[in-house]
Amino acid sequence: MNSYLLFVVCLAAVSATLVSGHATQYKLDPDVVKRYQQTGALPPFQSYHIHVMFILGNNDSISSAMALRARFVEHFNLSKTANCTGLFDQGRLCMFDVGLVPDVRGPFVSGNWAVYLRLEDFAVCVPWIMQNRGKLDILVHPNSGMAYNDHMYWPVWGGTPWPINWAVFCT
């Protein structure tokens, strides 16, 4: 097998097994966008995501992030709660699968773990994560149906903002 074909086969295999801090389908809600374009009314926030960023391949960074995740799960009694099954509308506080490999389809260029927050979870979970993050960087963004704005204009960072792959919001 020539090296180019081997590369393509490997790339396809890796792409098929990618894991993300959360699902990577960023479709705009056409009703929200239309209402915003017609009236200028900003969309209401429906929920939030917390993302805890870590450096892939750096054992100290990964260990710190996973320790914080374990403390979050324990503190919020999520050990027997099933992981989130979609990007939005979970109806409960839940964890997303951990992103231990880069996902070229998603906005995050390194590893992260994430949690879905209902509006009523925000006031308890965000202060806890900000006070317990240590040196880890945290992204908290709303979910309004306008994913680009949610990640670009309306997020809150704890620590240092990380690069985001903005192209995923344009497809």
C-alpha positions in Angstrom: 0.0 0.0 0.0 1.5 3.3 -1.0 2.1 5.9 1.8 -0.6 8.3 0.5 -3.3 5.6 0.5 -2.2 4.5 4.0 -2.5 8.2 5.1 -6.0 8.5 3.7 -7.1 5.2 5.3 -5.6 6.2 8.7 -7.2 9.7 8.5 -10.6 8.1 7.8 -10.2 5.7 10.7 -9.2 8.5 13.1 -12.0 10.8 11.8 -14.6 8.0 12.4 -13.5 7.6 16.0 -13.1 11.2 17.1 -14.5 12.2 20.5 -15.5 15.7 21.3 -16.3 17.7 24.4 -19.7 17.8 23.0 -21.5 17.1 19.7 -20.3 19.0 16.7 -23.4 19.9 14.8 -23.8 23.7 14.8 -26.9 24.4 12.8 -28.4 27.8 13.3 -32.0 27.9 14.3 -33.6 29.5 11.2 -36.5 30.9 13.2 -34.1 32.6 15.7 -32.0 34.0 12.9 -35.0 35.3 10.9 -36.6 36.9 14.0 -33.2 38.6 14.7 -32.8 39.8 11.1 -36.3 41.2 10.9 -36.6 42.8 14.4 -33.1 43.1 15.7 -34.4 41.3 18.9 -31.6 39.2 20.5 -32.5 35.6 21.1 -33.0 34.4 24.6 -30.5 32.0 26.1 -32.0 28.5 26.3 -29.1 26.8 28.2 -25.4 26.9 28.7 -22.3 24.8 28.3 -19.2 24.8 30.4 -16.0 23.7 28.7 -12.8 22.9 30.7 -9.9 23.1 28.4 -6.7 21.0 28.6 -3.7 20.4 26.5 -3.8 17.1 24.6 -0.6 15.1 25.1 0.3 16.9 28.3 -0.3 14.5 31.2 -0.3 17.2 33.9 -2.9 19.2 32.0 -5.1 16.2 31.3 -4.7 14.9 35.0 -5.7 18.3 36.3 -8.8 18.5 34.1 -9.9 15.0 34.8 -9.5 15.6 38.6 -11.7 18.7 38.3 -14.2 16.7 36.3 -14.3 14.0 39.0 -14.8 16.7 41.7 -17.6 18.3 39.6 -19.4 15.0 39.0 -19.1 14.2 42.8 -20.1 17.7 43.9 -23.2 17.8 41.7 -24.1 14.2 42.3 -23.8 13.1 38.6 -22.1 9.8 39.0 -25.3 7.8 38.3 -26.5 10.3 35.7 -26.3 9.3 32.0 -24.1 11.4 29.8 -25.8 14.0 27.6 -27.3 12.5 24.4 -27.4 15.7 22.3 -26.1 19.2 22.1 -29.2 21.0 23.4 -32.5 20.4 25.2 -31.2 17.9 27.7 -33.7 18.9 30.5 -31.1 18.0 33.1 -27.6 18.8 34.2 -25.4 16.3 32.4 -21.8 15.6 31.3 -20.7 15.3 27.7 -18.1 12.7 26.6 -14.5 13.8 27.2 -12.6 15.1 24.1 -9.3 13.2 24.3 -8.5 13.7 20.7 -8.8 16.7 18.5 -12.1 16.9 16.6 -11.7 18.7 13.3 -15.4 19.0 13.0 -15.8 21.0 16.2 -14.7 24.4 17.5 -12.1 23.3 20.0 -8.6 22.9 18.9 -7.4 20.9 21.9 -9.0 18.7 24.5 -11.9 19.6 26.7 -14.6 18.2 28.9 -18.0 19.8 28.9 -21.3 19.9 30.8 -24.8 21.0 29.8 -26.5 23.5 32.1 -30.1 24.4 32.3 -30.8 28.0 33.0 -31.5 27.2 36.6 -28.1 25.4 37.0 -26.0 28.5 36.0 -26.0 30.3 39.3 -24.7 27.2 41.2 -22.4 25.5 38.7 -20.6 28.5 37.2 -19.4 30.0 40.5 -18.3 26.5 41.6 -16.3 25.8 38.5 -14.7 29.3 38.5 -13.6 28.9 42.2 -12.4 25.4 41.7 -10.7 25.6 38.3 -7.1 26.1 39.7 -4.9 26.9 36.7 -7.3 25.4 34.1 -9.1 27.7 31.6 -12.9 27.6 31.4 -15.3 28.6 28.7 -18.9 29.2 29.6 -21.2 29.9 26.6 -24.9 30.3 26.2 -27.0 28.3 23.7 -29.4 30.7 21.9 -29.6 29.1 18.4 -27.0 31.5 17.1 -23.9 29.3 17.8 -21.3 31.8 16.4 -22.5 34.6 18.6 -22.8 32.2 21.5 -19.1 31.3 21.3 -17.7 34.6 19.9 -19.7 37.5 21.5 -21.6 36.1 24.5 -19.2 33.7 26.3 -17.5 34.1 29.6 -13.9 32.9 30.1 -12.3 31.9 33.4 -8.5 32.2 32.9 -7.0 32.6 29.4 -9.2 32.4 26.3 -8.2 29.6 23.9 -8.2 29.6 20.1 -11.5 28.5 18.6 -12.0 27.1 15.1 -14.6 29.6 13.9 -15.0 27.9 10.5 -17.3 25.2 12.0 -19.9 27.8 12.5 -19.9 28.9 8.9 -20.8 25.6 7.3 
